[in-house]
Amino acid sequence: MSTLSIGAPADFNYDQLLRNHLLKVFNERKADRRMSALAELYNDDAIVVDPDRTRVGHQAISQLVDDVLRDFPEDFSFTAKGPGVGLAGVGYLPWQLGPPGGPAAVSGVDVAHIRAGRIQAIYVLIDPVAR
């Protein structure tokens, strides 16, 4: 019987990787620290796809984070709304962005493709705004 390896071992800790992605990359306002986290958590040719753009590589992803954080007050941060879960190299983490203890300005889910234990792609799904 042969086994097919699809990005992450069965005991892979999706929650830890996805929380680190949120905290060390998307909450990090210092570019040098963010770049170190990207090198640790993401593959070199990783992509991030959000509703407005696709970014490829650490430098482009770091610039995307700068652009996102610039649009919100300094006290806003991303927080996980539940555990990160996954299977066969695909994981997701629900999140929200807002002030500490305050209402979320934005919420959504990050869906990740994991390759060799690191993030290969993140697809950012934003929750619709109630009108």
C-alpha positions in Angstrom: 0.0 0.0 0.0 1.4 3.4 -0.9 0.9 6.7 0.9 0.4 10.1 -0.7 2.0 13.0 1.2 -0.1 16.2 0.7 1.6 19.1 2.4 1.5 18.3 6.1 1.8 15.2 8.3 -1.3 13.9 10.0 -0.2 15.3 13.4 0.7 18.8 12.0 -0.3 21.7 14.3 -2.4 23.9 12.0 -3.6 26.0 14.9 0.0 27.0 15.9 1.1 27.8 12.4 -2.0 29.8 11.6 -2.0 31.8 14.8 1.6 32.6 14.3 0.8 33.8 10.8 -1.8 36.1 12.2 0.2 37.4 15.2 3.7 37.5 13.8 2.9 38.6 10.3 -0.4 40.4 10.1 -0.1 42.1 13.5 3.5 43.1 13.1 4.0 46.7 12.3 7.8 46.6 12.2 8.9 45.4 8.7 12.1 43.7 9.8 10.4 41.6 12.4 7.6 40.7 9.9 10.2 39.7 7.3 11.8 37.3 9.9 8.4 35.8 10.6 7.7 35.4 6.9 11.0 33.6 6.4 10.1 31.3 9.3 6.4 30.6 8.5 6.0 31.0 4.7 7.7 29.3 1.7 9.8 31.7 -0.4 7.3 31.7 -3.3 4.2 31.9 -1.1 1.2 33.9 -2.2 -1.6 35.8 -0.4 -4.8 36.4 -2.2 -7.4 38.8 -0.8 -10.4 40.4 -2.5 -8.3 43.3 -3.9 -5.0 41.7 -4.9 -2.6 38.8 -5.1 0.9 39.1 -3.7 3.8 36.7 -4.3 6.9 36.4 -2.2 7.9 37.7 1.2 8.6 41.3 0.2 5.2 41.6 -1.6 3.3 40.0 1.3 5.1 42.3 3.8 4.0 45.3 1.7 0.4 44.0 1.6 0.5 43.9 5.5 1.8 47.5 5.6 -1.0 48.6 3.3 -3.7 46.8 5.4 -2.4 48.0 8.8 -2.0 51.6 7.5 -5.8 51.7 6.9 -6.6 51.0 10.6 -5.7 52.7 13.9 -2.6 51.6 15.7 -4.5 49.9 18.5 -6.4 47.6 16.1 -5.1 44.1 15.9 -6.1 40.7 14.4 -7.3 38.1 16.8 -8.4 34.5 16.2 -12.1 33.8 16.6 -11.5 30.1 17.0 -8.9 27.4 16.6 -7.0 26.9 13.4 -7.9 23.5 12.0 -6.8 21.6 8.9 -6.4 18.4 7.0 -4.1 17.1 4.2 -2.2 20.4 3.9 -5.2 22.7 3.9 -6.2 24.7 7.0 -8.3 27.6 8.1 -8.5 30.2 10.9 -11.4 32.5 11.6 -10.3 36.0 12.7 -11.4 39.5 13.4 -9.7 42.9 13.3 -10.6 45.6 15.8 -9.6 47.5 19.0 -8.8 45.5 22.1 -12.0 44.5 23.7 -14.0 46.4 21.1 -16.2 45.4 18.2 -14.7 44.0 15.1 -14.3 46.4 12.2 -13.7 43.5 9.8 -13.9 39.7 10.2 -13.2 36.8 8.0 -11.4 33.5 7.5 -7.9 32.7 6.2 -7.7 29.5 4.2 -4.1 28.2 3.9 -2.4 25.7 1.7 0.6 24.2 3.6 3.7 22.8 1.8 6.6 21.3 3.6 5.3 22.5 7.0 5.1 26.2 5.9 2.5 28.4 4.3 2.4 28.2 0.5 -0.8 30.2 0.0 -3.3 32.2 2.1 -6.7 33.0 0.7 -8.3 35.8 2.7 -12.1 35.5 2.8 -13.8 38.6 4.2 -17.2 38.3 5.9 -19.9 40.3 4.1 -20.9 43.5 5.9 -24.5 43.6 7.0 -26.4 46.5 5.5 
